[in-house]
Amino acid sequence: MSSNNYYDVTAWHIGNPAKDVGEVINSIIADIKERQSGTNVDDGGKPGAVIYLPPGDYRLRTQVLIDISFLKIQGSGHGFTSSSIRFNVPQEEWPDLHELWPGGSRILVDLAGGQAAGPAGAAFYVERDGSPRISSVEFSNFCIDGMHFAPDGSDLHPENTYVNGKTGIYAASANDSFRINGMGFIYLENALTIHKADALSIHDNFIAECGNCIELRGWGQASKITDNLIGAGFKGHSIYAENHGGLLVTANNVFPRGASSVHFEGVTRSSVSNNRLHSFYPGMVVLAANSSENLVATNHFLRDHEPWTPFLGIDNGKDDLQGLLSVSGNNNSIIGNHFSEVVDSQSIRPEGATPVIIRLVEGAGNFVSTNHVVALDVNATSSDSCFEAQVDALLATGAADGLAVTAVQVDAGSVRNTILDSGTETQVLADRAANAVRATPAVGL
């Protein structure tokens, strides 16, 4: 049975989706609102609708404004492929490449860029005042492509700056039960910026080569970021959340080059578990601004070197004393994580410093237990081939010298913590009168 609540953008009578899919989607939303005007019709009234994007390219020159609940925008393929690799291949080699652009059901964000990323540069802008909150808006299985980055005044190639003023999805008002599933986001300064989220699900997406990938702003509760492939640029966050409670960050594969893998500001009673986290810089996971009663458990941390020539010499501005994991908050549990610090000792900053793995900066009552640290001093290499260089670096487990590290450092501002079996006696720097410490037994040679 056909339904008048299912719309195909290529069959809609207003606008041309290839030239401006934003105009088309806005006219469809206007039609939904006109037809579904009653709030209580046979115990229903506003079922919402599905807007379908068949595989193809759709330029977006008009921002889509979403102010209705129960709307699903879906395609037939997330279409992700690395634009960064292609832009760093000599242009004379482009004719031999199998494809040049992302594919699938692909929206090309062609809004005016150049300004600071935010609402004005968002492909999809979600906002509705009043009660109840806008609810059950879904984005599924299509690609949002910012197409190009822009010069930022540095010596970087313009396509490597992660700056263009464009955002994929920007939710400005309080929302409930949103879902972003199976999407592709690429070459956006901000992929997802969601304010005031309740029961948000960001699941099974490919969000990479964006300045910032996931930002949960304002406040929120009971949301999840799960099973995503994520990788931000060196200026931004892969996963950022502020003033959230009950947030679940699980089973994500976070790629290197982001300034941080996970950054919490004032987040409480949340979990970061079973993630694979990879970074070229310190400051991988940050619990800041009194982030308390969180669980950080059974994650794999890998910190190594940037192997790709176009990004050599770039970092996030943090030195090796910051820690791979730093905590400013109370009663957090850091349990059963694996840390691999695989770096060239000549690159450590400040020069001659001992890198810190876990750093308790402020707070009290944190519990650090049974974490395993592997620290190796290697000769860093680089290559013009992004894929081969990174795979080679990941698979290299051959002979290397040990690297002296501080497994756990407890600053004077952090007290009454318990540190168990997470470093040998000399690897745990803590005031034993202010903290309980049981060192990992050292193995004699």
LINTARA-V27721 format. One record per residue. N is the residue number from 0. PSI is psi as a letter, one per 30 degrees, with the letter a starting at -180 (NA if undefined). Layout:
N_PSI, N_PSI
This chain:
0_k, 1_l, 2_k, 3_g, 4_g, 5_k, 6_k, 7_k, 8_f, 9_f, 10_f, 11_k, 12_f, 13_k, 14_l, 15_j, 16_f, 17_e, 18_e, 19_i, 20_f, 21_e, 22_e, 23_e, 24_e, 25_e, 26_e, 27_e, 28_e, 29_e, 30_e, 31_e, 32_e, 33_e, 34_e, 35_i, 36_f, 37_k, 38_f, 39_i, 40_j, 41_h, 42_g, 43_b, 44_e, 45_i, 46_f, 47_a, 48_l, 49_k, 50_k, 51_k, 52_j, 53_l, 54_k, 55_l, 56_k, 57_j, 58_k, 59_j, 60_f, 61_k, 62_k, 63_k, 64_j, 65_j, 66_g, 67_l, 68_l, 69_h, 70_k, 71_k, 72_j, 73_l, 74_a, 75_h, 76_k, 77_f, 78_g, 79_k, 80_l, 81_j, 82_e, 83_e, 84_e, 85_e, 86_f, 87_g, 88_k, 89_k, 90_f, 91_f, 92_f, 93_e, 94_f, 95_f, 96_k, 97_e, 98_l, 99_f, 100_l, 101_l, 102_b, 103_b, 104_j, 105_k, 106_k, 107_j, 108_j, 109_h, 110_l, 111_k, 112_a, 113_f, 114_l, 115_k, 116_k, 117_a, 118_e, 119_f, 120_g, 121_k, 122_e, 123_j, 124_k, 125_k, 126_k, 127_k, 128_l, 129_a, 130_k, 131_l, 132_l, 133_k, 134_l, 135_h, 136_k, 137_k, 138_k, 139_k, 140_h, 141_l, 142_k, 143_j, 144_j, 145_f, 146_e, 147_k, 148_l, 149_l, 150_k, 151_g, 152_f, 153_a, 154_g, 155_k, 156_k, 157_e, 158_f, 159_g, 160_f, 161_g, 162_k, 163_g, 164_g, 165_k, 166_k, 167_d, 168_k, 169_j, 170_j, 171_f, 172_l, 173_k, 174_l, 175_k, 176_h, 177_l, 178_k, 179_j, 180_k, 181_g, 182_l, 183_k, 184_k, 185_k, 186_h, 187_k, 188_e, 189_j, 190_e, 191_k, 192_j, 193_k, 194_k, 195_h, 196_k, 197_k, 198_h, 199_k, 200_j, 201_j, 202_k, 203_h, 204_l, 205_j, 206_j, 207_l, 208_h, 209_l, 210_e, 211_k, 212_d, 213_k, 214_k, 215_j, 216_l, 217_c, 218_l, 219_l, 220_l, 221_h, 222_l, 223_k, 224_j, 225_k, 226_h, 227_l, 228_j, 229_k, 230_j, 231_l, 232_l, 233_f, 234_f, 235_a, 236_k, 237_e, 238_k, 239_k, 240_k, 241_k, 242_h, 243_k, 244_k, 245_h, 246_k, 247_j, 248_j, 249_k, 250_h, 251_k, 252_j, 253_j, 254_l, 255_l, 256_f, 257_k, 258_f, 259_l, 260_e, 261_k, 262_j, 263_k, 264_j, 265_h, 266_k, 267_l, 268_h, 269_l, 270_k, 271_j, 272_k, 273_h, 274_l, 275_j, 276_k, 277_k, 278_l, 279_g, 280_l, 281_l, 282_h, 283_e, 284_k, 285_k, 286_j, 287_l, 288_h, 289_h, 290_j, 291_l, 292_h, 293_l, 294_k, 295_j, 296_k, 297_h, 298_l, 299_j, 300_k, 301_j, 302_j, 303_a, 304_l, 305_j, 306_f, 307_k, 308_e, 309_f, 310_g, 311_k, 312_f, 313_k, 314_a, 315_g, 316_g, 317_k, 318_l, 319_f, 320_f, 321_f, 322_k, 323_e, 324_k, 325_k, 326_k, 327_j, 328_a, 329_k, 330_h, 331_l, 332_k, 333_j, 334_k, 335_g, 336_l, 337_k, 338_k, 339_j, 340_j, 341_i, 342_l, 343_k, 344_f, 345_f, 346_f, 347_k, 348_k, 349_l, 350_k, 351_f, 352_l, 353_j, 354_k, 355_k, 356_d, 357_k, 358_k, 359_j, 360_e, 361_l, 362_a, 363_l, 364_g, 365_k, 366_j, 367_j, 368_k, 369_h, 370_k, 371_k, 372_k, 373_k, 374_k, 375_k, 376_j, 377_l, 378_j, 379_k, 380_l, 381_l, 382_l, 383_f, 384_j, 385_e, 386_e, 387_e, 388_e, 389_e, 390_e, 391_e, 392_e, 393_e, 394_f, 395_j, 396_g, 397_a, 398_k, 399_l, 400_l, 401_l, 402_k, 403_k, 404_l, 405_j, 406_e, 407_k, 408_k, 409_j, 410_l, 411_f, 412_f, 413_k, 414_l, 415_h, 416_l, 417_k, 418_j, 419_k, 420_h, 421_g, 422_l, 423_l, 424_e, 425_f, 426_f, 427_j, 428_j, 429_k, 430_j, 431_f, 432_f, 433_f, 434_l, 435_k, 436_k, 437_j, 438_l, 439_k, 440_k, 441_k, 442_k, 443_k, 444_NA
